[in-house]
Amino acid sequence: MSQLIVHQIPGAWGLPSIGPFGLKLHAYLRLVAIPYQTVSDATPFKGPKGKLPWIEHDGQRIGDSEFIIEYLERRFGCDPDAGLSAAERAVALSMQRLIEENLYWTMVFDRWMVEVNWPITRQTVLGQIPPAVRLLIAPFARRGVKRQLEGHGIGRHSPEEIHAIGVRDISAIADYLGDKPYLMGATATRVDAAAYGMLANIMLVPIASPVKDAALQRVNIVDYVARMQTRCFAAGDPSDRAAP
Ligand SMILES: N[C@@H](CCC(=O)N[C@@H](CS)C(=O)NCC(=O)O)C(=O)O
């Protein structure tokens, strides 16, 4: 079996990927102990969906973190959600959608549209692109993201409204987590990989945001992110191990 290669947004700020879906995949792969290697791509365009992350494995190229995880579960027989009931799976999926389809866009807004954050995003998220080219294409990339935000709908709101939306999502995550170690109870499941990938990319990065401030004020979320970090990364780098 060939090595699993993950194409991702590069790591920075102490995170192995500063893309929430790439970091989710790192977390998932470590939860299920599948060895992998990463390649940081300067742009998302090479991937089968034109987005990052995507993987190469056994001659196949698969895009989208969810489709990648479904492939891995079929291919490697892993299933961190095996202990969940159908009703619990439904709740986990709803929570994941809140995180990936709503909270995500508030993070994109803060990184790309908030003036004080833009130079940091340009320097780091586009950091693989040679500086002279980066300065030329950065405004086009930024305009593309603005169009995505408007297409989603969230970009039509004021900054205050967008931040209120993000803060509500953070509250919902914190209230649902309560005093459980992981979102669905005692064990980490798929949704925790998604939640960690997003929350770490909001809370542990030098991007100013009221959404980040709200998350940092919820002690259970701060502890949860630290718990996931230890759970997933304390054992070292699985790319050092041989492929199964
Ligand atoms: N549903 C996708 C979302 C991936 C995604 O939105 N990736 C972003 C980076 S975090 C991307 O590649 N954006 C570039 C673009 O949209 O042009 C997944 O789960 O992988």
The ligand as an ORCA input file, in Angstrom:
! r2SCAN-3c Opt
* xyz 0 1
  N     -15.574     21.203      2.447
  C     -14.152     21.340      2.230
  C     -13.719     22.762      2.531
  C     -12.256     23.012      2.155
  C     -11.952     24.494      2.093
  O     -12.835     25.353      2.150
  N     -10.676     24.777      1.977
  C     -10.244     26.145      1.867
  C      -9.072     26.403      2.766
  S      -9.491     26.264      4.461
  C      -9.769     26.402      0.459
  O      -9.090     25.592     -0.141
  N     -10.101     27.575     -0.070
  C      -9.611     28.021     -1.338
  C     -10.702     28.442     -2.257
  O     -11.881     28.320     -1.904
  O     -10.340     28.905     -3.353
  C     -13.418     20.324      3.117
  O     -14.011     19.824      4.073
  O     -12.271     19.990      2.807
*
